[in-house]
Amino acid sequence: MAWDDTASKVWMDGEFVDWKDATIHSLSHVVHYGTSVFEGIRAYNNENGVAVFRLKEHVRRLFDSAKIYKIPIPFTEEEIAEAIKDTVRENGLTSCYIRPIVFRGYGELGVNPLNCPVNVVIAAWEWGSYLGEEGMANGVDIGVSSWRKPAPDTFPALAKCGANYMNSQLAKIEAIENGFDEAIMLDYTGYVSEGSGENIFLVEDGVLHTPSLGSSNLKGITRDSIIKVAGDLGMEVIEETIVRERLYLADEVFFTGTAAEVTPIRSIDRKVIGIGKRGPIAEKIQSTFFDIVEGKVEDKYGWLDYI
């Protein structure tokens, strides 16, 4: 990400400001207590134009996250969706990553957030493969983290909240320091949950398995897309609780997410998974997914919202 991208514009509370001016007060509630909800969205450039992937679903999840944390967004879903497209247009971007974030701003300090104003910001920038182009083709090396996901009565896993990602940061830092590209996290009972910022799928005898939404994981929009794509390809998908050792014995394992897209995993805890590189099912799903977003096949689900 270009942190000094001074030519870019950021949408803040209904108007565009220069990148360098898109600032908040250091005593904003979000800085001290992590009171933000956000989304990660991708836009893809294909022969039909620039399209935002599953825009409506991302905006809906943003509002759902805000509802859980009682953060009233001062715009409608339709206004935020249009502002997201406007941000891509304003910056002349094609394929890009888009970050809308809603947060409690400058008002008063103290744990109680209710008297602090709500601010909305949307930024967009060019961003390639989250775990690297080489990883997309040949797989990445992963470690199971010693840090667990929170129990369901602690932090709401279905909310994409800034504070929740402190838990993810612990796992990500540990993974990097141990020489891995990313982490897999277990839930509070010890079952497989997800990566630090991705959902996970296993392939066993041609069947896809993914942790159910009771495993302290995010209800991923790309996860949902891959379940639908796999169904179209005639593959069975089972959502269930998954024990750790199944990761090592699976024929294939791969991550999904807006940033990660479809990223194969070649090793976990330095144990080679399957053939040690992208397997045939991950490759087929990856190929089909990109055919959709690149406009090479019919967008039968209406996932592409053209700008």
Contacts in CASP RR format, 6 or more apart in sequence:
PFRMAT RR
TARGET T0000
AUTHOR 0000-0000-0000
METHOD contacts of the structure
MODEL  1
MAWDDTASKVWMDGEFVDWKDATIHSLSHVVHYGTSVFEGIRAYNNENGV
AVFRLKEHVRRLFDSAKIYKIPIPFTEEEIAEAIKDTVRENGLTSCYIRP
IVFRGYGELGVNPLNCPVNVVIAAWEWGSYLGEEGMANGVDIGVSSWRKP
APDTFPALAKCGANYMNSQLAKIEAIENGFDEAIMLDYTGYVSEGSGENI
FLVEDGVLHTPSLGSSNLKGITRDSIIKVAGDLGMEVIEETIVRERLYLA
DEVFFTGTAAEVTPIRSIDRKVIGIGKRGPIAEKIQSTFFDIVEGKVEDK
YGWLDYI
1 125 0 8 1.000
1 127 0 8 1.000
2 8 0 8 1.000
2 125 0 8 1.000
2 126 0 8 1.000
5 19 0 8 1.000
5 125 0 8 1.000
6 18 0 8 1.000
6 19 0 8 1.000
6 20 0 8 1.000
7 19 0 8 1.000
8 18 0 8 1.000
8 19 0 8 1.000
8 91 0 8 1.000
8 123 0 8 1.000
8 124 0 8 1.000
8 125 0 8 1.000
9 16 0 8 1.000
9 17 0 8 1.000
9 18 0 8 1.000
9 19 0 8 1.000
9 87 0 8 1.000
9 90 0 8 1.000
9 91 0 8 1.000
10 16 0 8 1.000
10 17 0 8 1.000
10 18 0 8 1.000
10 19 0 8 1.000
10 22 0 8 1.000
10 87 0 8 1.000
10 121 0 8 1.000
10 122 0 8 1.000
10 123 0 8 1.000
11 83 0 8 1.000
11 86 0 8 1.000
11 87 0 8 1.000
11 90 0 8 1.000
11 120 0 8 1.000
11 121 0 8 1.000
11 122 0 8 1.000
11 123 0 8 1.000
12 22 0 8 1.000
12 119 0 8 1.000
12 120 0 8 1.000
12 121 0 8 1.000
13 74 0 8 1.000
13 119 0 8 1.000
13 120 0 8 1.000
13 121 0 8 1.000
14 75 0 8 1.000
14 83 0 8 1.000
14 120 0 8 1.000
16 87 0 8 1.000
16 90 0 8 1.000
19 123 0 8 1.000
22 121 0 8 1.000
22 123 0 8 1.000
24 30 0 8 1.000
24 31 0 8 1.000
24 103 0 8 1.000
24 105 0 8 1.000
24 106 0 8 1.000
24 119 0 8 1.000
25 105 0 8 1.000
25 106 0 8 1.000
27 106 0 8 1.000
27 107 0 8 1.000
27 109 0 8 1.000
28 103 0 8 1.000
28 104 0 8 1.000
28 105 0 8 1.000
28 106 0 8 1.000
28 107 0 8 1.000
28 116 0 8 1.000
29 35 0 8 1.000
29 103 0 8 1.000
29 104 0 8 1.000
29 105 0 8 1.000
29 106 0 8 1.000
29 107 0 8 1.000
29 108 0 8 1.000
29 109 0 8 1.000
29 110 0 8 1.000
29 113 0 8 1.000
29 116 0 8 1.000
30 36 0 8 1.000
30 103 0 8 1.000
30 104 0 8 1.000
30 105 0 8 1.000
32 109 0 8 1.000
32 110 0 8 1.000
33 104 0 8 1.000
33 110 0 8 1.000
33 111 0 8 1.000
33 113 0 8 1.000
33 163 0 8 1.000
34 103 0 8 1.000
34 161 0 8 1.000
34 162 0 8 1.000
34 163 0 8 1.000
35 69 0 8 1.000
35 71 0 8 1.000
35 103 0 8 1.000
35 104 0 8 1.000
35 113 0 8 1.000
35 116 0 8 1.000
35 163 0 8 1.000
36 101 0 8 1.000
36 102 0 8 1.000
36 103 0 8 1.000
36 104 0 8 1.000
36 161 0 8 1.000
36 162 0 8 1.000
36 163 0 8 1.000
37 62 0 8 1.000
37 65 0 8 1.000
37 66 0 8 1.000
37 69 0 8 1.000
37 71 0 8 1.000
37 101 0 8 1.000
37 102 0 8 1.000
37 103 0 8 1.000
37 159 0 8 1.000
37 160 0 8 1.000
37 161 0 8 1.000
37 162 0 8 1.000
38 62 0 8 1.000
38 65 0 8 1.000
38 99 0 8 1.000
38 100 0 8 1.000
38 101 0 8 1.000
38 102 0 8 1.000
38 160 0 8 1.000
38 161 0 8 1.000
38 162 0 8 1.000
39 58 0 8 1.000
39 59 0 8 1.000
39 61 0 8 1.000
39 62 0 8 1.000
39 98 0 8 1.000
39 99 0 8 1.000
39 100 0 8 1.000
39 101 0 8 1.000
39 160 0 8 1.000
40 58 0 8 1.000
40 97 0 8 1.000
40 98 0 8 1.000
40 99 0 8 1.000
40 100 0 8 1.000
40 258 0 8 1.000
40 259 0 8 1.000
41 52 0 8 1.000
41 53 0 8 1.000
41 54 0 8 1.000
41 55 0 8 1.000
41 58 0 8 1.000
41 84 0 8 1.000
41 97 0 8 1.000
41 98 0 8 1.000
41 99 0 8 1.000
41 100 0 8 1.000
41 258 0 8 1.000
42 52 0 8 1.000
42 53 0 8 1.000
42 95 0 8 1.000
42 96 0 8 1.000
42 97 0 8 1.000
42 98 0 8 1.000
42 258 0 8 1.000
42 259 0 8 1.000
42 261 0 8 1.000
42 293 0 8 1.000
43 50 0 8 1.000
43 51 0 8 1.000
43 52 0 8 1.000
43 53 0 8 1.000
43 88 0 8 1.000
43 93 0 8 1.000
43 94 0 8 1.000
43 95 0 8 1.000
43 96 0 8 1.000
43 97 0 8 1.000
43 98 0 8 1.000
43 124 0 8 1.000
43 307 0 8 1.000
44 50 0 8 1.000
44 51 0 8 1.000
44 53 0 8 1.000
44 95 0 8 1.000
44 293 0 8 1.000
44 294 0 8 1.000
44 304 0 8 1.000
45 51 0 8 1.000
45 94 0 8 1.000
45 95 0 8 1.000
46 293 0 8 1.000
46 294 0 8 1.000
46 295 0 8 1.000
46 296 0 8 1.000
47 295 0 8 1.000
48 295 0 8 1.000
48 304 0 8 1.000
48 306 0 8 1.000
49 306 0 8 1.000
49 307 0 8 1.000
50 88 0 8 1.000
50 93 0 8 1.000
50 94 0 8 1.000
50 95 0 8 1.000
50 306 0 8 1.000
50 307 0 8 1.000
51 293 0 8 1.000
51 295 0 8 1.000
51 304 0 8 1.000
51 305 0 8 1.000
51 306 0 8 1.000
51 307 0 8 1.000
52 84 0 8 1.000
52 85 0 8 1.000
52 88 0 8 1.000
52 98 0 8 1.000
52 304 0 8 1.000
52 305 0 8 1.000
52 306 0 8 1.000
52 307 0 8 1.000
53 258 0 8 1.000
53 293 0 8 1.000
53 303 0 8 1.000
53 304 0 8 1.000
53 305 0 8 1.000
54 221 0 8 1.000
54 225 0 8 1.000
54 303 0 8 1.000
54 305 0 8 1.000
55 81 0 8 1.000
55 84 0 8 1.000
55 85 0 8 1.000
55 305 0 8 1.000
56 77 0 8 1.000
56 81 0 8 1.000
56 305 0 8 1.000
57 221 0 8 1.000
57 224 0 8 1.000
58 100 0 8 1.000
58 221 0 8 1.000
58 258 0 8 1.000
59 77 0 8 1.000
59 80 0 8 1.000
59 81 0 8 1.000
59 84 0 8 1.000
59 100 0 8 1.000
60 77 0 8 1.000
61 160 0 8 1.000
61 219 0 8 1.000
61 221 0 8 1.000
62 73 0 8 1.000
62 80 0 8 1.000
62 100 0 8 1.000
62 102 0 8 1.000
62 160 0 8 1.000
63 73 0 8 1.000
63 77 0 8 1.000
64 158 0 8 1.000
64 159 0 8 1.000
65 158 0 8 1.000
65 159 0 8 1.000
65 160 0 8 1.000
65 161 0 8 1.000
66 72 0 8 1.000
66 73 0 8 1.000
66 102 0 8 1.000
68 156 0 8 1.000
68 158 0 8 1.000
68 159 0 8 1.000
68 161 0 8 1.000
69 156 0 8 1.000
69 159 0 8 1.000
69 161 0 8 1.000
70 113 0 8 1.000
70 114 0 8 1.000
71 102 0 8 1.000
71 103 0 8 1.000
71 104 0 8 1.000
71 113 0 8 1.000
71 118 0 8 1.000
72 118 0 8 1.000
73 80 0 8 1.000
73 102 0 8 1.000
73 118 0 8 1.000
73 120 0 8 1.000
74 118 0 8 1.000
74 120 0 8 1.000
75 83 0 8 1.000
75 120 0 8 1.000
80 100 0 8 1.000
80 120 0 8 1.000
80 122 0 8 1.000
81 305 0 8 1.000
83 100 0 8 1.000
83 122 0 8 1.000
84 98 0 8 1.000
84 100 0 8 1.000
84 122 0 8 1.000
84 124 0 8 1.000
85 305 0 8 1.000
85 307 0 8 1.000
87 98 0 8 1.000
87 122 0 8 1.000
87 123 0 8 1.000
87 124 0 8 1.000
88 96 0 8 1.000
88 98 0 8 1.000
88 124 0 8 1.000
88 307 0 8 1.000
89 307 0 8 1.000
91 124 0 8 1.000
91 125 0 8 1.000
93 124 0 8 1.000
93 125 0 8 1.000
93 126 0 8 1.000
95 126 0 8 1.000
95 128 0 8 1.000
96 124 0 8 1.000
96 125 0 8 1.000
96 126 0 8 1.000
96 127 0 8 1.000
97 124 0 8 1.000
97 125 0 8 1.000
97 126 0 8 1.000
97 127 0 8 1.000
97 128 0 8 1.000
97 258 0 8 1.000
97 259 0 8 1.000
98 122 0 8 1.000
98 123 0 8 1.000
98 124 0 8 1.000
99 122 0 8 1.000
99 123 0 8 1.000
99 124 0 8 1.000
100 120 0 8 1.000
100 121 0 8 1.000
100 122 0 8 1.000
101 120 0 8 1.000
101 121 0 8 1.000
101 122 0 8 1.000
102 118 0 8 1.000
102 119 0 8 1.000
102 120 0 8 1.000
103 118 0 8 1.000
103 119 0 8 1.000
103 121 0 8 1.000
104 113 0 8 1.000
104 116 0 8 1.000
104 117 0 8 1.000
104 118 0 8 1.000
104 119 0 8 1.000
105 116 0 8 1.000
105 117 0 8 1.000
105 118 0 8 1.000
105 119 0 8 1.000
106 116 0 8 1.000
106 117 0 8 1.000
107 115 0 8 1.000
107 116 0 8 1.000
107 117 0 8 1.000
108 115 0 8 1.000
108 116 0 8 1.000
127 259 0 8 1.000
129 135 0 8 1.000
129 136 0 8 1.000
129 260 0 8 1.000
129 261 0 8 1.000
129 263 0 8 1.000
130 259 0 8 1.000
130 260 0 8 1.000
130 261 0 8 1.000
130 263 0 8 1.000
131 140 0 8 1.000
131 181 0 8 1.000
131 182 0 8 1.000
131 255 0 8 1.000
131 260 0 8 1.000
131 263 0 8 1.000
132 140 0 8 1.000
135 181 0 8 1.000
135 263 0 8 1.000
135 264 0 8 1.000
136 261 0 8 1.000
136 262 0 8 1.000
136 263 0 8 1.000
136 264 0 8 1.000
136 286 0 8 1.000
137 278 0 8 1.000
138 264 0 8 1.000
138 266 0 8 1.000
138 277 0 8 1.000
138 278 0 8 1.000
139 263 0 8 1.000
139 264 0 8 1.000
139 265 0 8 1.000
139 266 0 8 1.000
139 276 0 8 1.000
139 277 0 8 1.000
139 278 0 8 1.000
140 181 0 8 1.000
140 182 0 8 1.000
140 255 0 8 1.000
140 263 0 8 1.000
140 264 0 8 1.000
140 265 0 8 1.000
140 266 0 8 1.000
141 179 0 8 1.000
141 180 0 8 1.000
141 181 0 8 1.000
141 265 0 8 1.000
141 266 0 8 1.000
141 267 0 8 1.000
141 270 0 8 1.000
142 175 0 8 1.000
142 180 0 8 1.000
142 181 0 8 1.000
142 182 0 8 1.000
142 183 0 8 1.000
142 184 0 8 1.000
142 265 0 8 1.000
142 267 0 8 1.000
142 268 0 8 1.000
142 269 0 8 1.000
143 175 0 8 1.000
143 178 0 8 1.000
143 180 0 8 1.000
143 182 0 8 1.000
143 183 0 8 1.000
143 184 0 8 1.000
143 268 0 8 1.000
143 269 0 8 1.000
144 183 0 8 1.000
144 184 0 8 1.000
144 185 0 8 1.000
144 186 0 8 1.000
144 244 0 8 1.000
144 247 0 8 1.000
144 268 0 8 1.000
144 269 0 8 1.000
145 170 0 8 1.000
145 171 0 8 1.000
145 174 0 8 1.000
145 175 0 8 1.000
145 183 0 8 1.000
145 184 0 8 1.000
145 185 0 8 1.000
145 186 0 8 1.000
145 196 0 8 1.000
146 174 0 8 1.000
147 167 0 8 1.000
147 170 0 8 1.000
147 171 0 8 1.000
147 174 0 8 1.000
147 183 0 8 1.000
147 185 0 8 1.000
148 185 0 8 1.000
148 186 0 8 1.000
148 187 0 8 1.000
148 188 0 8 1.000
148 190 0 8 1.000
149 157 0 8 1.000
149 167 0 8 1.000
149 185 0 8 1.000
149 186 0 8 1.000
149 187 0 8 1.000
149 188 0 8 1.000
149 193 0 8 1.000
149 194 0 8 1.000
149 215 0 8 1.000
149 216 0 8 1.000
149 217 0 8 1.000
150 157 0 8 1.000
150 164 0 8 1.000
150 167 0 8 1.000
150 188 0 8 1.000
150 216 0 8 1.000
151 188 0 8 1.000
151 216 0 8 1.000
152 188 0 8 1.000
152 214 0 8 1.000
152 216 0 8 1.000
155 161 0 8 1.000
155 163 0 8 1.000
155 164 0 8 1.000
155 167 0 8 1.000
156 164 0 8 1.000
157 164 0 8 1.000
157 214 0 8 1.000
157 216 0 8 1.000
157 217 0 8 1.000
157 218 0 8 1.000
158 213 0 8 1.000
158 218 0 8 1.000
158 219 0 8 1.000
160 218 0 8 1.000
165 197 0 8 1.000
167 185 0 8 1.000
168 185 0 8 1.000
168 195 0 8 1.000
168 196 0 8 1.000
168 197 0 8 1.000
169 196 0 8 1.000
171 183 0 8 1.000
171 185 0 8 1.000
171 195 0 8 1.000
171 196 0 8 1.000
172 182 0 8 1.000
172 183 0 8 1.000
172 196 0 8 1.000
174 183 0 8 1.000
175 181 0 8 1.000
175 182 0 8 1.000
175 183 0 8 1.000
175 196 0 8 1.000
182 195 0 8 1.000
182 196 0 8 1.000
182 198 0 8 1.000
182 255 0 8 1.000
183 195 0 8 1.000
183 196 0 8 1.000
184 192 0 8 1.000
184 193 0 8 1.000
184 194 0 8 1.000
184 195 0 8 1.000
184 200 0 8 1.000
184 247 0 8 1.000
184 268 0 8 1.000
185 193 0 8 1.000
185 194 0 8 1.000
185 195 0 8 1.000
185 196 0 8 1.000
186 192 0 8 1.000
186 193 0 8 1.000
186 244 0 8 1.000
187 193 0 8 1.000
187 211 0 8 1.000
187 214 0 8 1.000
187 215 0 8 1.000
187 216 0 8 1.000
187 217 0 8 1.000
188 216 0 8 1.000
190 244 0 8 1.000
191 211 0 8 1.000
191 215 0 8 1.000
191 241 0 8 1.000
191 242 0 8 1.000
191 243 0 8 1.000
191 244 0 8 1.000
192 200 0 8 1.000
192 211 0 8 1.000
192 215 0 8 1.000
192 241 0 8 1.000
192 242 0 8 1.000
192 243 0 8 1.000
192 244 0 8 1.000
192 246 0 8 1.000
192 247 0 8 1.000
193 211 0 8 1.000
193 215 0 8 1.000
193 216 0 8 1.000
193 217 0 8 1.000
194 200 0 8 1.000
194 211 0 8 1.000
194 215 0 8 1.000
194 217 0 8 1.000
194 218 0 8 1.000
195 255 0 8 1.000
197 218 0 8 1.000
197 257 0 8 1.000
197 259 0 8 1.000
197 260 0 8 1.000
198 255 0 8 1.000
198 256 0 8 1.000
198 257 0 8 1.000
198 259 0 8 1.000
198 260 0 8 1.000
198 263 0 8 1.000
199 210 0 8 1.000
199 211 0 8 1.000
199 217 0 8 1.000
199 218 0 8 1.000
199 220 0 8 1.000
199 222 0 8 1.000
199 223 0 8 1.000
199 255 0 8 1.000
199 256 0 8 1.000
199 257 0 8 1.000
200 210 0 8 1.000
200 211 0 8 1.000
200 253 0 8 1.000
200 254 0 8 1.000
200 255 0 8 1.000
200 256 0 8 1.000
201 208 0 8 1.000
201 209 0 8 1.000
201 210 0 8 1.000
201 226 0 8 1.000
201 253 0 8 1.000
201 254 0 8 1.000
201 255 0 8 1.000
201 256 0 8 1.000
202 208 0 8 1.000
202 209 0 8 1.000
202 210 0 8 1.000
202 242 0 8 1.000
202 246 0 8 1.000
202 247 0 8 1.000
202 250 0 8 1.000
202 252 0 8 1.000
202 253 0 8 1.000
203 209 0 8 1.000
203 250 0 8 1.000
203 251 0 8 1.000
203 252 0 8 1.000
203 253 0 8 1.000
203 254 0 8 1.000
203 279 0 8 1.000
203 281 0 8 1.000
203 282 0 8 1.000
204 246 0 8 1.000
204 249 0 8 1.000
204 250 0 8 1.000
204 251 0 8 1.000
205 251 0 8 1.000
206 235 0 8 1.000
206 236 0 8 1.000
206 251 0 8 1.000
206 281 0 8 1.000
207 235 0 8 1.000
207 236 0 8 1.000
207 237 0 8 1.000
207 238 0 8 1.000
208 227 0 8 1.000
208 230 0 8 1.000
208 235 0 8 1.000
208 236 0 8 1.000
208 237 0 8 1.000
208 238 0 8 1.000
208 281 0 8 1.000
209 237 0 8 1.000
209 238 0 8 1.000
209 239 0 8 1.000
209 240 0 8 1.000
209 242 0 8 1.000
209 246 0 8 1.000
209 250 0 8 1.000
210 223 0 8 1.000
210 227 0 8 1.000
210 237 0 8 1.000
210 238 0 8 1.000
210 239 0 8 1.000
210 240 0 8 1.000
210 242 0 8 1.000
211 217 0 8 1.000
211 239 0 8 1.000
211 240 0 8 1.000
211 241 0 8 1.000
211 242 0 8 1.000
212 239 0 8 1.000
212 240 0 8 1.000
212 241 0 8 1.000
213 219 0 8 1.000
213 239 0 8 1.000
215 241 0 8 1.000
215 242 0 8 1.000
220 256 0 8 1.000
220 257 0 8 1.000
221 257 0 8 1.000
221 258 0 8 1.000
222 256 0 8 1.000
222 257 0 8 1.000
222 258 0 8 1.000
222 260 0 8 1.000
222 261 0 8 1.000
222 262 0 8 1.000
223 256 0 8 1.000
223 257 0 8 1.000
225 256 0 8 1.000
225 289 0 8 1.000
225 301 0 8 1.000
225 303 0 8 1.000
226 256 0 8 1.000
226 262 0 8 1.000
226 285 0 8 1.000
226 289 0 8 1.000
227 237 0 8 1.000
228 301 0 8 1.000
229 285 0 8 1.000
229 288 0 8 1.000
229 289 0 8 1.000
229 292 0 8 1.000
230 236 0 8 1.000
230 237 0 8 1.000
230 285 0 8 1.000
231 237 0 8 1.000
232 288 0 8 1.000
233 284 0 8 1.000
233 285 0 8 1.000
233 288 0 8 1.000
235 281 0 8 1.000
247 253 0 8 1.000
247 268 0 8 1.000
247 273 0 8 1.000
248 268 0 8 1.000
248 269 0 8 1.000
248 271 0 8 1.000
248 273 0 8 1.000
250 273 0 8 1.000
250 274 0 8 1.000
251 274 0 8 1.000
251 279 0 8 1.000
251 281 0 8 1.000
252 264 0 8 1.000
252 265 0 8 1.000
252 273 0 8 1.000
252 274 0 8 1.000
252 279 0 8 1.000
252 280 0 8 1.000
252 281 0 8 1.000
252 282 0 8 1.000
253 264 0 8 1.000
253 265 0 8 1.000
253 268 0 8 1.000
253 273 0 8 1.000
254 262 0 8 1.000
254 263 0 8 1.000
254 264 0 8 1.000
254 265 0 8 1.000
254 282 0 8 1.000
254 285 0 8 1.000
254 286 0 8 1.000
255 262 0 8 1.000
255 263 0 8 1.000
255 265 0 8 1.000
256 262 0 8 1.000
256 263 0 8 1.000
261 286 0 8 1.000
261 289 0 8 1.000
261 290 0 8 1.000
262 282 0 8 1.000
262 285 0 8 1.000
262 286 0 8 1.000
262 289 0 8 1.000
264 277 0 8 1.000
264 278 0 8 1.000
264 279 0 8 1.000
264 282 0 8 1.000
264 283 0 8 1.000
264 286 0 8 1.000
265 273 0 8 1.000
266 272 0 8 1.000
266 273 0 8 1.000
266 276 0 8 1.000
266 277 0 8 1.000
266 278 0 8 1.000
267 273 0 8 1.000
267 276 0 8 1.000
278 286 0 8 1.000
288 297 0 8 1.000
290 296 0 8 1.000
291 297 0 8 1.000
292 299 0 8 1.000
292 303 0 8 1.000
292 304 0 8 1.000
293 303 0 8 1.000
293 304 0 8 1.000
295 304 0 8 1.000
END
